[in-house]
Amino acid sequence: MDINSVAAGSPPLKVLFVASECAPFAKSGGLGDVVGSLPKALRRLGADVRVALPLYDSIAREKYRLVEEPSCRVVCGGGEVNGCGVWRGMNDGEVPVWFIEHNRYYARPGIYDDHGAEYGDNAFRFGLLCMAAAQVCHDRHWLPDVVHVHDWPTAVMAVLLDAWRKAGVPLGRAAGVLTIHNQGYQGYYHPSALGYLGLGSEYFTPDGLEAWGKINLLKGGINYADAITTVSPTYAREILGEPGGNGLSGYLQRRGDDFVGILNGADYDVWNPETDRLIPANFRATSLIGKGQCKRELQAQMGLAQDAAVPLFGMVTRLAAQKGTGLLREALPAALNEMQLQLVVLGSGDHDDENFFRWLARSYPGRVAVEIGFSEELSHRIQAGSDFFLMPSLFEPCGLSQLYALRYGTLPVVNATGGLEDTIIQYNQGEGQGTGFKFYTPEANALRATIGWAVSTWYDRPSHVTLMREQAMQQRFEWEASARKYLDVYRRAVAKRGG
């Protein structure tokens, strides 16, 4: 037991994570990575953490050795009864996960949408998850001290806790903590969902869930959670004002000390070039021979010219405007025409962005390779085999890909926003120090110039690339440090509840 996690003689803090994603079971972005990694770090510090997650169609029961448990009966507003199956698994042998089975809502191709078409009943789908998670806790006589919810899908749990507290429901005594992973997505839905959730009209107010005649799930979470976190200090500052706050900055400002930015960590059990089984050769900062082999094999696999002397830029990304695809569409053709470089891209998303990158690969054969979709193995190979990692996000609450890139000695080229600003040390050309290349104006010309800066450093100052790689690979963003800060947040939230 860690002396900093639980006071001597006191029982472990009980924390329930309720989330729409949890790696490796279901993941569409950084939220899934956090819910997959943070509970492990918290358990190692002595907390009793469990996770509740929908049993999506994509989650293979056999692969993850899920065990069926007694089902639960969820009574929704108006008396509607939903029977839910409950399956239990373990994340990495450490964290118990309850999977909520309800085919009407979860036996679908996607988590939130079907090829970009959002499910119109998402408020009901994730509302049932929150209510079923509470019922499972009640049925198993395990009542958490803290319920930790994530983004708009489960933010309404903070509102439910308030309603249950007033109704004398035992779970209502738990403190609610909301983590905002991306404030750009808020969950606007028809107010009819309130009745399904058992929430009365007193919650349909501007200081509750109401926004422009609809319910805003994230707004509700901000207004009712006992504590609110986001995933980097810089992003916390950005969303306290506009336009970063996307209309909710005033509500966050009212929360004062209840709101804090805690930088995400990286799971170095998974992302470690010294032990990674998904890459062709392992390597470390003191011996980069294996990285050279990873580059050659990545070039061969993706149909690029096998040339160690040409800098290889990698991207693993969701193809969406937030990720800077508009900047890339303008900057990349010019950069490829002006500079000797290669590019490999793995991602999917916006149809027009996908078509742009397909066109780019056809236009620059042997220099550009694109894989539309996602592959865990290829994402590791790109991190290991690339020389530079492109991440020109217009905004980036934290970002994890740049943390992985640093560990693999792949120098990030980033827009200095959110967690990218917090985690990348700008290259000092006079001293050869730094861990990446940052630009400060989200414009295509700034991106192209920064790509050029990285390319010129590669050709003209190769010793600086070596020094930067060494410094980058020594950076550590351990989950343990972040988990300690979350424990502090939990304690304050429990104290606020009088626990």
C-alpha positions as CSV (number, residue, x, y, z in Angstrom):
1,M,0.0,0.0,0.0
2,D,1.4,3.4,-1.0
3,I,1.5,5.7,2.0
4,N,0.5,8.7,-0.1
5,S,-2.7,7.0,-1.4
6,V,-4.7,5.9,1.6
7,A,-4.4,7.2,5.2
8,A,-3.0,4.6,7.6
9,G,-5.6,2.2,8.9
10,S,-8.3,3.5,6.5
11,P,-10.0,1.3,3.8
12,P,-9.0,1.7,0.2
13,L,-10.7,4.5,-1.7
14,K,-13.4,2.9,-3.9
15,V,-13.6,4.4,-7.4
16,L,-16.0,3.5,-10.2
17,F,-15.1,4.6,-13.8
18,V,-18.1,4.8,-16.1
19,A,-17.0,5.4,-19.6
20,S,-17.9,4.8,-23.3
21,E,-14.4,3.6,-24.1
22,C,-11.6,1.6,-22.4
23,A,-8.6,0.3,-24.2
24,P,-8.0,-2.4,-25.3
25,F,-11.6,-3.4,-25.4
26,A,-13.2,-0.4,-27.2
27,K,-11.3,2.7,-28.3
28,S,-11.7,5.6,-30.8
29,G,-9.2,8.0,-29.3
30,G,-7.4,9.3,-26.2
31,L,-10.4,8.8,-23.9
32,G,-10.1,5.0,-24.4
33,D,-6.3,5.1,-23.6
34,V,-6.9,7.1,-20.4
35,V,-9.7,4.8,-19.1
36,G,-7.5,1.8,-20.0
37,S,-4.4,3.1,-18.2
38,L,-5.3,5.5,-15.3
39,P,-7.2,2.8,-13.3
40,K,-4.2,0.5,-13.3
41,A,-2.0,3.3,-11.9
42,L,-4.6,4.1,-9.3
43,R,-4.8,0.5,-8.2
44,R,-1.0,0.4,-7.8
45,L,-1.4,3.3,-5.4
46,G,-3.9,1.4,-3.3
47,A,-7.3,2.4,-4.6
48,D,-10.0,-0.1,-5.4
49,V,-10.9,0.9,-8.9
50,R,-13.5,-0.8,-11.2
51,V,-14.7,0.2,-14.7
52,A,-18.2,0.0,-16.3
53,L,-18.3,-0.2,-20.1
54,P,-20.9,-1.1,-22.7
55,L,-20.5,-4.6,-24.2
56,Y,-20.3,-3.5,-27.8
57,D,-20.6,-5.9,-30.7
58,S,-16.9,-5.4,-31.5
59,I,-15.8,-6.8,-28.1
60,A,-15.0,-10.5,-28.4
61,R,-16.0,-12.3,-25.3
62,E,-13.7,-15.2,-25.9
63,K,-10.7,-13.1,-26.7
64,Y,-10.9,-11.2,-23.5
65,R,-12.1,-14.2,-21.4
66,L,-15.2,-12.5,-20.3
67,V,-17.3,-14.3,-17.7
68,E,-21.1,-13.9,-17.5
69,E,-22.5,-12.8,-14.2
70,P,-26.0,-12.4,-12.9
71,S,-27.9,-9.9,-15.0
72,C,-29.3,-6.6,-13.6
73,R,-32.7,-5.0,-13.9
74,V,-32.7,-1.2,-14.6
75,V,-35.9,0.7,-13.8
76,C,-35.9,3.9,-15.9
77,G,-38.0,7.0,-15.6
78,G,-41.7,6.3,-16.1
79,G,-41.3,2.7,-14.9
80,E,-39.7,1.3,-18.1
81,V,-37.7,-1.8,-17.2
82,N,-34.5,-2.7,-19.1
83,G,-32.9,-6.0,-18.5
84,C,-29.1,-5.9,-19.0
85,G,-26.6,-8.7,-19.1
86,V,-23.5,-8.3,-17.1
87,W,-20.1,-9.7,-18.0
88,R,-16.9,-9.4,-16.1
89,G,-13.4,-9.2,-17.4
90,M,-10.0,-7.9,-16.3
91,N,-7.9,-5.2,-17.9
92,D,-4.3,-6.4,-18.1
93,G,-5.0,-8.7,-15.1
94,E,-5.3,-5.7,-12.8
95,V,-8.5,-3.8,-13.1
96,P,-12.0,-5.5,-12.9
97,V,-14.3,-4.4,-15.8
98,W,-18.1,-4.8,-15.8
99,F,-19.4,-5.0,-19.4
100,I,-23.1,-4.0,-19.7
101,E,-24.9,-6.0,-22.3
102,H,-28.0,-4.6,-24.0
103,N,-28.3,-5.6,-27.6
104,R,-30.9,-2.9,-28.5
105,Y,-28.3,-0.2,-27.7
106,Y,-24.9,-1.7,-28.0
107,A,-25.0,-4.4,-30.7
108,R,-24.1,-1.9,-33.4
109,P,-21.1,-1.4,-35.6
110,G,-19.7,1.7,-33.9
111,I,-19.3,3.3,-30.5
112,Y,-21.0,6.6,-31.3
113,D,-21.9,6.4,-34.9
114,D,-22.1,4.2,-38.0
115,H,-19.5,5.5,-40.5
116,G,-20.0,9.1,-39.4
117,A,-23.8,9.0,-39.0
118,E,-24.3,9.6,-35.3
119,Y,-26.8,7.4,-33.4
120,G,-29.8,9.6,-32.6
121,D,-30.5,7.8,-29.3
122,N,-27.0,8.2,-27.8
123,A,-28.5,10.0,-24.8
124,F,-30.5,6.9,-24.1
125,R,-27.7,4.5,-24.8
126,F,-25.2,6.1,-22.5
127,G,-27.9,7.0,-20.0
128,L,-28.7,3.3,-19.6
129,L,-25.0,2.6,-19.1
130,C,-24.9,5.0,-16.2
131,M,-28.0,3.6,-14.6
132,A,-26.9,0.0,-15.2
133,A,-23.5,0.7,-13.7
134,A,-25.2,2.0,-10.5
135,Q,-27.5,-1.0,-10.4
136,V,-24.5,-3.4,-10.7
137,C,-22.8,-1.7,-7.8
138,H,-26.0,-1.9,-5.7
139,D,-26.6,-5.6,-6.6
140,R,-23.0,-6.5,-5.6
141,H,-23.0,-4.5,-2.4
142,W,-20.0,-2.5,-3.7
143,L,-20.8,1.2,-3.3
144,P,-18.0,3.5,-4.6
145,D,-16.7,6.6,-2.8
146,V,-16.2,8.3,-6.1
147,V,-17.8,7.9,-9.5
148,H,-15.4,9.1,-12.2
149,V,-17.1,9.9,-15.6
150,H,-15.7,10.9,-18.9
151,D,-16.8,13.4,-21.5
152,W,-20.4,13.9,-22.7
153,P,-21.4,10.2,-22.9
154,T,-21.3,9.7,-19.1
155,A,-21.3,13.3,-17.8
156,V,-25.0,12.9,-17.0
157,M,-24.0,10.5,-14.2
158,A,-23.0,13.6,-12.2
159,V,-26.6,14.8,-12.6
160,L,-28.0,11.4,-11.6
161,L,-25.9,11.4,-8.5
162,D,-27.4,14.7,-7.4
163,A,-31.0,13.3,-8.0
164,W,-30.2,10.1,-6.2
165,R,-28.7,12.0,-3.3
166,K,-31.9,14.0,-2.9
167,A,-34.0,10.8,-3.1
168,G,-31.9,9.0,-0.5
169,V,-30.5,6.4,-2.9
170,P,-27.3,4.9,-1.4
171,L,-25.1,5.5,-4.4
172,G,-26.0,9.2,-4.3
173,R,-23.6,9.6,-1.4
174,A,-20.7,9.1,-3.9
175,A,-18.7,12.1,-5.1
176,G,-18.9,12.7,-8.9
177,V,-15.7,13.6,-10.8
178,L,-15.9,14.6,-14.5
179,T,-12.9,14.5,-16.8
180,I,-13.2,16.6,-20.0
181,H,-11.2,15.0,-22.7
182,N,-12.5,17.2,-25.5
183,Q,-14.9,20.1,-24.9
184,G,-15.6,20.3,-28.6
185,Y,-18.0,17.4,-28.2
186,Q,-20.9,18.2,-25.8
187,G,-23.8,15.9,-26.5
188,Y,-26.9,17.9,-27.6
189,Y,-30.1,15.8,-27.5
190,H,-33.9,16.1,-27.3
191,P,-35.1,16.8,-23.8
192,S,-37.3,13.7,-23.9
193,A,-34.2,11.8,-22.7
194,L,-34.7,13.4,-19.2
195,G,-37.8,11.4,-18.6
196,Y,-36.0,8.2,-19.5
197,L,-33.3,9.1,-17.0
198,G,-35.8,9.8,-14.3
199,L,-34.8,13.5,-14.1
200,G,-37.5,16.1,-13.5
201,S,-38.0,19.5,-15.1
202,E,-36.0,21.1,-12.3
203,Y,-32.9,19.9,-14.2
204,F,-34.0,21.4,-17.5
205,T,-32.7,24.9,-16.7
206,P,-29.8,27.1,-18.0
207,D,-28.0,26.2,-14.8
208,G,-28.7,22.5,-15.3
209,L,-28.8,20.7,-18.6
210,E,-30.8,23.1,-20.8
211,A,-29.1,24.7,-23.8
212,W,-30.9,26.3,-26.8
213,G,-34.0,24.2,-26.1
214,K,-32.1,20.9,-25.9
215,I,-30.2,19.1,-23.2
216,N,-26.4,19.5,-23.2
217,L,-25.0,16.5,-21.4
218,L,-21.5,17.9,-20.9
219,K,-22.9,21.1,-19.5
220,G,-24.9,19.1,-17.0
221,G,-21.8,17.3,-15.9
222,I,-19.9,20.6,-15.4
223,N,-22.8,22.1,-13.4
224,Y,-23.3,19.0,-11.1
225,A,-19.9,17.2,-10.7
226,D,-18.2,17.7,-7.4
227,A,-14.9,18.1,-9.2
228,I,-13.9,18.6,-12.8
229,T,-10.6,17.8,-14.5
230,T,-9.2,18.1,-18.0
231,V,-6.2,16.4,-19.6
232,S,-3.5,19.1,-19.6
233,P,-2.8,22.4,-17.8
234,T,-2.7,24.4,-21.0
235,Y,-6.0,23.0,-22.3
236,A,-7.5,23.9,-18.9
237,R,-6.5,27.5,-19.5
238,E,-7.7,27.4,-23.1
239,I,-11.3,26.2,-22.3
240,L,-11.7,28.8,-19.5
241,G,-12.1,31.3,-22.3
242,E,-13.5,31.5,-25.8
243,P,-13.4,30.2,-28.4
244,G,-11.7,27.2,-26.7
245,G,-14.6,26.8,-24.2
246,N,-17.1,26.2,-27.0
247,G,-19.7,28.2,-25.2
248,L,-19.2,26.6,-21.8
249,S,-16.3,28.7,-20.5
250,G,-18.5,30.7,-18.2
251,Y,-19.8,27.6,-16.4
252,L,-16.2,26.4,-15.9
253,Q,-15.2,29.7,-14.5
254,R,-17.9,29.5,-11.9
255,R,-16.4,26.2,-10.6
256,G,-13.2,28.0,-9.5
257,D,-10.9,25.6,-7.6
258,D,-13.1,22.6,-8.4
259,F,-11.6,22.6,-11.9
260,V,-8.0,21.5,-12.6
261,G,-5.8,20.4,-15.6
262,I,-3.9,17.1,-15.0
263,L,-1.6,16.0,-17.8
264,N,-2.3,12.5,-19.2
265,G,0.4,9.9,-18.8
266,A,1.7,7.3,-21.3
267,D,1.4,3.5,-20.8
268,Y,5.1,2.5,-21.1
269,D,4.2,-1.1,-20.5
270,V,2.7,-0.9,-24.1
271,W,4.8,1.9,-25.7
272,N,8.4,1.0,-25.1
273,P,10.9,0.5,-27.9
274,E,13.1,-1.7,-25.7
275,T,10.4,-4.3,-25.3
276,D,7.8,-3.6,-28.0
277,R,6.8,-6.9,-29.7
278,L,5.0,-5.2,-32.6
279,I,8.1,-3.6,-34.1
280,P,10.8,-5.3,-36.3
281,A,13.7,-4.5,-33.9
282,N,14.0,-3.2,-30.4
283,F,16.2,-0.2,-29.5
284,R,17.1,2.3,-26.8
285,A,18.6,5.8,-26.6
286,T,22.1,4.5,-26.3
287,S,21.8,2.2,-29.3
288,L,19.6,3.2,-32.2
289,I,20.6,0.5,-34.7
290,G,17.2,-1.1,-34.2
291,K,15.5,2.2,-35.1
292,G,17.3,2.2,-38.4
293,Q,16.0,-1.3,-39.1
294,C,12.5,-0.3,-38.2
295,K,12.7,2.5,-40.7
296,R,13.9,0.2,-43.5
297,E,11.2,-2.3,-42.9
298,L,8.5,0.4,-42.6
299,Q,9.6,1.8,-46.0
300,A,9.5,-1.7,-47.5
301,Q,6.1,-2.5,-46.0
302,M,4.5,0.7,-47.2
303,G,6.1,0.8,-50.7
304,L,8.4,3.7,-50.0
305,A,11.9,4.0,-51.5
306,Q,14.3,2.3,-49.0
307,D,16.6,5.2,-48.3
308,A,18.0,5.8,-44.9
309,A,19.3,9.3,-45.9
310,V,15.8,10.7,-46.5
311,P,13.8,11.9,-43.5
312,L,10.6,10.0,-43.0
313,F,7.6,11.8,-41.4
314,G,4.9,9.7,-39.8
315,M,1.3,10.4,-38.9
316,V,-1.2,8.2,-36.9
317,T,-4.4,10.3,-36.6
318,R,-8.1,10.7,-36.9
319,L,-8.7,12.5,-40.2
320,A,-10.7,15.5,-39.0
321,A,-10.5,19.2,-39.0
322,Q,-9.5,19.4,-35.4
323,K,-6.3,17.4,-36.3
324,G,-5.2,20.1,-38.7
325,T,-6.2,18.3,-41.9
326,G,-7.0,21.6,-43.5
327,L,-3.5,22.8,-42.9
328,L,-2.1,19.5,-44.2
329,R,-4.1,19.7,-47.4
330,E,-2.5,23.0,-48.2
331,A,1.0,22.5,-46.8
332,L,1.9,18.9,-47.8
333,P,1.9,19.2,-51.6
334,A,4.1,22.3,-51.4
335,A,6.5,20.7,-48.9
336,L,6.8,17.5,-51.0
337,N,7.5,19.7,-54.1
338,E,10.2,21.7,-52.3
339,M,11.8,19.2,-50.0
340,Q,13.3,15.7,-50.1
341,L,11.2,13.8,-47.6
342,Q,8.9,10.9,-47.2
343,L,5.5,10.6,-45.5
344,V,3.5,7.6,-44.1
345,V,0.0,8.1,-42.9
346,L,-2.4,5.9,-40.9
347,G,-5.9,7.2,-40.2
348,S,-9.5,7.4,-41.1
349,G,-12.3,9.9,-40.7
350,D,-13.7,12.6,-42.9
351,H,-14.4,11.3,-46.4
352,D,-12.8,14.3,-48.2
353,D,-9.7,14.0,-46.0
354,E,-9.4,10.3,-46.8
355,N,-9.6,11.1,-50.5
356,F,-7.0,13.8,-50.2
357,F,-4.5,11.4,-48.7
358,R,-5.3,8.8,-51.3
359,W,-4.6,11.4,-54.0
360,L,-1.4,12.4,-52.3
361,A,-0.1,8.8,-52.3
362,R,-1.0,8.4,-56.0
363,S,0.7,11.8,-56.8
364,Y,4.0,11.0,-55.0
365,P,4.6,7.3,-55.5
366,G,7.5,6.0,-53.5
367,R,7.5,9.1,-51.3
368,V,4.0,9.0,-49.7
369,A,2.2,5.9,-48.4
370,V,-1.3,6.0,-46.9
371,E,-3.3,3.3,-45.0
372,I,-6.9,4.3,-44.5
373,G,-8.2,2.6,-41.3
374,F,-6.5,1.6,-38.1
375,S,-3.9,-1.0,-37.2
376,E,-2.4,-1.3,-33.7
377,E,0.7,-3.0,-35.2
378,L,1.2,-0.4,-37.9
379,S,0.7,2.4,-35.5
380,H,3.7,1.0,-33.4
381,R,5.7,0.5,-36.6
382,I,5.2,4.1,-37.7
383,Q,6.2,5.5,-34.3
384,A,9.3,3.3,-34.3
385,G,10.3,3.7,-38.0
386,S,9.7,7.4,-38.6
387,D,12.2,10.2,-38.0
388,F,9.6,12.9,-37.4
389,F,5.9,12.8,-36.2
390,L,3.4,15.3,-37.7
391,M,0.7,16.5,-35.3
392,P,-0.6,20.0,-36.4
393,S,-3.8,19.9,-34.4
394,L,-5.8,23.1,-34.3
395,F,-6.5,22.2,-30.7
396,E,-5.3,19.2,-28.7
397,P,-6.5,18.7,-25.1
398,C,-3.6,16.5,-24.3
399,G,-2.5,14.2,-27.1
400,L,-0.9,10.8,-26.5
401,S,0.7,10.2,-29.9
402,Q,3.4,12.8,-29.3
403,L,4.2,11.1,-26.0
404,Y,4.7,7.8,-27.8
405,A,6.7,9.5,-30.5
406,L,9.1,10.9,-27.9
407,R,9.7,7.5,-26.3
408,Y,10.6,6.1,-29.8
409,G,13.0,8.9,-30.7
410,T,10.6,10.3,-33.3
411,L,10.7,14.0,-33.1
412,P,7.3,15.7,-33.1
413,V,6.3,18.6,-35.4
414,V,3.3,20.2,-33.6
415,N,1.1,23.2,-33.3
416,A,1.8,24.7,-29.8
417,T,-1.7,24.1,-28.3
418,G,-3.0,22.3,-25.3
419,G,-1.0,19.3,-24.3
420,L,1.3,19.7,-27.3
421,E,2.6,22.9,-25.8
422,D,3.0,21.2,-22.4
423,T,4.9,18.2,-23.5
424,I,7.2,19.3,-26.3
425,I,10.4,21.3,-25.7
426,Q,11.1,23.6,-28.6
427,Y,14.3,23.0,-30.6
428,N,17.1,25.4,-29.7
429,Q,19.1,25.6,-32.9
430,G,22.0,27.3,-31.2
431,E,22.5,24.5,-28.7
432,G,21.0,21.5,-30.4
433,Q,18.6,20.9,-27.5
434,G,14.9,20.2,-27.5
435,T,12.5,17.4,-28.2
436,G,10.6,18.7,-31.2
437,F,9.6,21.5,-33.5
438,K,6.6,23.8,-32.6
439,F,4.8,26.5,-34.6
440,Y,2.6,29.0,-32.9
441,T,0.1,30.2,-35.6
442,P,-2.3,27.5,-37.0
443,E,-1.7,28.4,-40.6
444,A,-0.5,26.3,-43.5
445,N,2.5,28.5,-44.1
446,A,3.6,28.1,-40.5
447,L,3.3,24.3,-40.8
448,R,5.2,24.1,-44.1
449,A,8.0,26.3,-42.6
450,T,8.2,24.1,-39.5
451,I,8.4,21.0,-41.7
452,G,11.2,22.7,-43.6
453,W,12.9,23.5,-40.3
454,A,12.9,19.9,-39.3
455,V,14.1,18.8,-42.8
456,S,17.0,21.3,-42.8
457,T,18.0,20.2,-39.3
458,W,18.0,16.6,-40.6
459,Y,20.3,17.4,-43.5
460,D,22.4,20.3,-42.2
461,R,22.6,19.6,-38.5
462,P,22.4,15.8,-38.1
463,S,24.2,15.9,-34.8
464,H,21.4,18.0,-33.4
465,V,18.9,15.3,-34.5
466,T,20.9,12.7,-32.5
467,L,21.0,15.0,-29.4
468,M,17.3,15.7,-29.6
469,R,16.5,12.0,-30.0
470,E,18.4,11.2,-26.9
471,Q,16.7,14.0,-25.0
472,A,13.2,12.9,-26.3
473,M,13.7,9.3,-25.4
474,Q,14.6,10.3,-21.8
475,Q,11.3,12.1,-21.3
476,R,8.8,10.3,-19.1
477,F,5.2,11.1,-18.6
478,E,4.4,8.4,-16.1
479,W,0.8,7.6,-15.1
480,E,1.8,7.3,-11.5
481,A,2.4,11.0,-11.2
482,S,-0.9,11.9,-12.7
483,A,-2.7,9.2,-10.6
484,R,-1.5,10.9,-7.4
485,K,-3.0,14.1,-8.6
486,Y,-6.3,12.4,-9.3
487,L,-6.3,10.9,-5.8
488,D,-6.0,14.4,-4.4
489,V,-9.0,15.4,-6.5
490,Y,-10.9,12.4,-5.3
491,R,-10.2,13.2,-1.6
492,R,-11.3,16.8,-2.1
493,A,-14.5,15.7,-3.8
494,V,-15.3,13.2,-1.1
495,A,-14.6,15.8,1.6
496,K,-17.0,18.2,-0.2
497,R,-19.7,15.5,0.0
498,G,-19.0,15.2,3.8
499,G,-17.4,11.8,3.4
